[in-house]
Amino acid sequence: MDIPTAAVSGVPDPLPDGLLVLDVREDEEWDAGHVAGSVHVPLMELGARYAELAELSRAEQTLVVCRVGNRSAYAAGFLIQQGVDAVNLDGGLVAWQQAGRELVTDGDHPPMVL
């Protein structure tokens, strides 16, 4: 299956209404820094938690992210099989941060990508 991808340069800033950012990294990675407004579901929990993700049905498109794009490609493939319009972020949050795009944290430390 070919997984659709989007380069950071192709993702509008600010993010448009109707675009859901789904972060599939582990908890400690999420805590270090994430895209503002994104939804966090670690890849290994995605299948079990898919039914509870009402955000997916409301979103026009889902941008799936991880550190460099490998885990998010698997997640995007799964979501596409479920009928979700999902796109993998090429280069992941490493590319996002390198492009100068904003990351946030829920704590008081500066955001970073682990």
C-alpha positions in Angstrom: 0.0 0.0 0.0 1.3 3.4 -0.9 1.0 5.8 2.1 0.3 9.4 1.2 2.9 11.7 2.6 3.1 15.4 3.2 6.3 17.5 3.5 6.4 20.0 6.3 6.5 22.8 3.6 3.1 21.5 2.3 1.4 21.7 5.7 -0.3 25.1 6.1 0.8 27.3 9.0 -1.4 27.9 11.0 -3.0 24.5 10.7 -6.4 24.6 9.0 -9.7 23.7 10.7 -10.6 20.2 9.8 -7.0 18.9 10.0 -6.3 16.6 12.9 -2.7 16.0 13.9 -2.3 12.5 15.4 0.9 11.9 17.3 1.7 8.2 17.7 5.0 8.6 19.7 5.5 7.2 23.2 4.5 9.2 26.3 8.0 10.5 27.1 8.4 11.7 23.5 5.0 13.5 23.7 5.9 15.1 27.0 9.2 16.5 25.5 7.3 18.4 22.8 4.4 18.1 20.4 2.3 20.0 17.9 -0.2 22.3 19.6 -3.7 20.9 19.5 -2.5 17.4 18.4 -4.0 14.2 19.8 -1.7 11.6 21.4 -2.2 7.9 20.9 1.0 5.8 21.0 1.2 3.5 18.0 0.9 0.3 20.0 -2.4 1.5 21.4 -3.9 2.8 18.2 -5.8 -0.4 17.2 -7.3 -0.9 20.6 -8.2 2.8 21.1 -9.4 3.5 17.5 -13.1 3.2 18.3 -12.8 5.9 21.0 -11.2 8.4 18.8 -14.2 10.5 17.8 -11.8 13.2 16.5 -11.0 11.0 13.6 -14.6 10.9 12.3 -14.9 14.7 12.7 -11.6 15.5 10.9 -11.5 16.2 7.2 -8.0 14.9 7.1 -5.6 13.4 9.6 -1.9 14.2 9.6 -0.1 11.4 11.4 3.3 12.3 13.1 6.1 10.6 15.0 9.8 11.3 15.4 11.0 10.7 11.8 8.0 9.2 9.9 8.3 5.4 10.3 5.8 4.7 13.0 3.4 7.3 11.6 3.5 5.5 8.2 2.3 2.3 9.9 -0.4 4.3 11.7 -1.5 6.1 8.5 -1.7 2.8 6.7 -4.0 1.4 9.4 -6.2 4.5 9.4 -6.5 4.4 5.6 -7.7 0.8 5.9 -10.4 2.0 8.3 -11.5 4.6 5.8 -9.8 7.6 7.3 -8.2 10.3 5.0 -4.7 10.0 6.6 -1.4 11.4 5.5 2.1 10.7 7.0 4.3 13.6 7.8 7.5 13.1 5.8 10.5 13.4 8.2 8.3 13.5 11.2 8.7 16.0 14.0 12.4 16.2 13.4 11.7 17.8 10.0 8.9 19.9 11.6 11.3 21.3 14.2 14.1 21.8 11.6 11.7 23.8 9.5 11.2 26.2 12.4 7.6 25.0 13.1 6.4 25.4 16.7 6.3 22.6 19.3 4.7 23.0 22.7 4.9 21.1 26.0 2.5 20.7 28.9 5.3 21.5 31.3 7.7 24.4 31.9 10.7 23.0 29.9 11.5 24.1 26.4 10.0 21.8 23.7 12.2 19.3 21.9 12.0 16.2 19.8 13.2 13.0 21.4 
